[in-house]
Structures are given as structure tokens and as C-alpha cells.
Amino acid sequence: MTQDVKIRQMTIDDIINVYKLGKQAFIDEKKADKSYVYSYWSLMAVAHITQENIELAYVAETNGRLIGFALGHPQYEHISDVGYLEWLAVSKEFRRKGIATQLVNHLLAAYKEKGVPKVVTDVKGTNEESSTLFQEKLGFKLKESVNFLELTFKSAKKRTRKK
Ligand SMILES: CC(C)(COP(=O)(O)OP(=O)(O)OC[C@H]1O[C@@H](n2cnc3c(N)ncnc32)[C@H](O)[C@@H]1OP(=O)(O)O)[C@@H](O)C(=O)NCCC(=O)NCCS
């Protein structure tokens, strides 16, 4: 990993920078892929995680600049003994330097510290970098493969957004 990259717990002061980095990684970078479903990334999602589970939120920074984050929930859906690693991103120019690996390892240590016996995450089938990271570097095992199905109503009226 780059020498001067620091991994630390997230604070409420990081909310806006985490949101901006996530917007780049989950929305702007994926714009060409029309099937991408990660657009539910929102400022509210970040604020919610920060409010509820700040001890399960880590950021990476270098020279005061936030360049990565890993955000988790204490449980997955209603299953109380399974942690959920929901969001992970690293700035484009800092990738392949082991930063995501470090972030996830910090988060996994926090889950262990809380006595959570198992952690799950979900990765889009075409997201090769994440699949490789989780399965080959971090020891996650593929448990279930889910197909995302969609039905478009042919007669659907276009909804206009209220301003
Ligand atoms: C996925 C992501 C977080 C990885 O961050 P990173 O800091 O580059 O990851 P690391 O440097 O820790 O990579 C660790 C390993 O993952 C695998 N990996 C990472 N990027 C890869 C890529 N583009 N292609 C293939 N394998 C990749 C490699 O095995 C790598 O080890 P190596 O560099 O020794 O070969 C980053 O690419 C990203 O932010 N992507 C966009 C957001 C996203 O898809 N998030 C995950 C879904 S929530």
C-alpha cells in the first residue's frame, strides 16, 4: 500500500466526501452501463449508515484527502448474526494499491471485535474487480447467485419529476 495512506474510522465530517466519492464510483463511472442498478447511492444512505453504525464505517485518506471507504451494517436484512458489508469504493487514481483490501480488513476486524461470526456482501456479476478482490484476496466464498429481473410496462406513462 502507498506509504502515506491512512485508514481510520469515519466521522460525521466525512459524510459529504464519502457521498461524492461514492457518486463517482457507483453512478458517474457506470453511466455507460445502462443496466447498472447501484444508482440508489444517496446522501441519505451515507447519513443513515453514519448515524446508525459509525463504528462499522472506515475511510482511507492521504494528505487530508478522502480516497476510499468501506461501510457496513451490523446485520443483513433481519438476520442478526450476519454482518453486511454494503459499500466499498476507492478513488480511481489510487486503485490497485491495496487500499480496498486494507479498508475491508479494518471493517472485518471491527465485526470480529463485536462478536459477529459471519459477514456477507453482494457484488454485481460483471464487477470483476470486486469479485476478484472478495474471493481471491479476502477469502469470501460464493454462496448464492441471484438474477436481477425487470418488467417494463409497455403502456407505462412517462413520469415527470416535480421540481
Ligand atoms: C473494487 C474496488 C473497491 C477495489 O479497490 P482497490 O483499492 O483497487 O483494490 P485493491 O488494490 O485492494 O485490490 C486487491 C485485489 O483485488 C483484485 N482487483 C482489484 N482491482 C481489480 C481489477 N480492476 N481487475 C482485476 N482484479 C482486481 C486483485 O486481485 C487485487 O490484487 P492485486 O492488485 O495484488 O492483483 C475499486 O475498484 C472500486 O472502487 N470500484 C468501483 C466501486 C465498486 O465497484 N465497489 C464495489 C461494489 S460496492
The ligand as a Gaussian input file, in Angstrom:
#p B3LYP/6-31G(d) Opt

LIG

0 1
 C      -13.468000      -2.650000      -6.221000
 C      -12.529000      -1.579000      -5.707000
 C      -13.078000      -1.041000      -4.383000
 C      -11.128000      -2.179000      -5.498000
 O      -10.298000      -1.210000      -4.880000
 P       -8.689000      -1.319000      -4.903000
 O       -8.162000      -0.442000      -3.830000
 O       -8.215000      -1.067000      -6.275000
 O       -8.459000      -2.849000      -4.539000
 P       -7.076000      -3.491000      -4.059000
 O       -5.921000      -2.700000      -4.554000
 O       -7.145000      -3.756000      -2.602000
 O       -7.119000      -4.848000      -4.881000
 C       -6.954000      -6.092000      -4.267000
 C       -7.118000      -7.175000      -5.292000
 O       -8.410000      -7.131000      -5.908000
 C       -8.297000      -7.558000      -7.270000
 N       -8.584000      -6.426000      -8.168000
 C       -8.723000      -5.117000      -7.850000
 N       -8.993000      -4.399000      -8.964000
 C       -9.015000      -5.269000      -9.992000
 C       -9.255000      -5.134000     -11.387000
 N       -9.522000      -3.927000     -11.953000
 N       -9.222000      -6.248000     -12.156000
 C       -8.971000      -7.453000     -11.609000
 N       -8.721000      -7.657000     -10.275000
 C       -8.763000      -6.566000      -9.487000
 C       -6.847000      -8.002000      -7.447000
 O       -6.780000      -9.375000      -7.059000
 C       -6.135000      -7.112000      -6.440000
 O       -4.894000      -7.627000      -6.033000
 P       -3.564000      -7.301000      -6.911000
 O       -3.561000      -5.825000      -7.188000
 O       -2.457000      -7.745000      -5.993000
 O       -3.692000      -8.114000      -8.160000
 C      -12.390000      -0.408000      -6.733000
 O      -12.078000      -0.955000      -7.994000
 C      -13.635000       0.444000      -6.868000
 O      -13.807000       1.402000      -6.112000
 N      -14.532000       0.122000      -7.830000
 C      -15.759000       0.912000      -8.060000
 C      -16.773000       0.748000      -6.955000
 C      -17.193000      -0.703000      -6.777000
 O      -17.430000      -1.417000      -7.733000
 N      -17.313000      -1.111000      -5.474000
 C      -17.670000      -2.456000      -5.101000
 C      -19.138000      -2.684000      -5.066000
 S      -19.911000      -1.957000      -3.645000

